[in-house]
Amino acid sequence: MIMMTGLTEEIRQYVMDRSEAYKRDSEDHYDFWNEHIRYVYKEAMKLARQYHADETIVALGALLHDIALIEKAGDRKDHHLNGKILSDQILDRFSCPEDVKDRVLGCVLHHRSSKNAANIEELCVCDADILAHFDNIPMLFNSAFSRNNVPLNKVREGMKMAFEADYNELSERTKGLFRERYQMITEIVLGCDQDEQE
């Protein structure tokens, strides 16, 4: 297991600074750090410890996974591809060793679905990206209203579909760990009981 605390802290500060710049300068003033990245980081580190993954690789992958969105590089649909390119440059700037960099780039490139994960570190970042949605449910409501213009009467249906889609993207291993929490969240937030979910 590679331990590079200094590098992780430098990248963490870099992402926080870039997120602050995005929030200040963009039209939507979205706070990537406080609304998403910090949740992904927290969940990724929990999974890394639970799955005995390399914590440095997971930490760096979680911190950089949405860097293309923060930097407004290309289209949202390609942010994993553009994120890999940007992360390569950023990790070089911070003198990241090649073997570490290659593994982190895999986490960024494959973070959109656990089905693409080639190793346990990538799986941790993928699943953490999804779990973060459940940690910050107000962000999902905000997204439904502002980005997707969903009328209030359609929010419940849209959230239920989003929750199900996210849950189904989790790896089977993490699904098992998260199932009870998922059921509780859907019951509380959406007013769905178990019979409705199955």
PyMOL commands that set and color helices and strands:
alter all, ss='L'
color gray80, all
select helices_A, chain A and resi 5-25+32-51+55-64+67-70+76-93+98-109+114-116+120-135+137-147+152-169+172-190+194-197
alter helices_A, ss='H'
color red, helices_A
deselect
rebuild
show_as cartoon
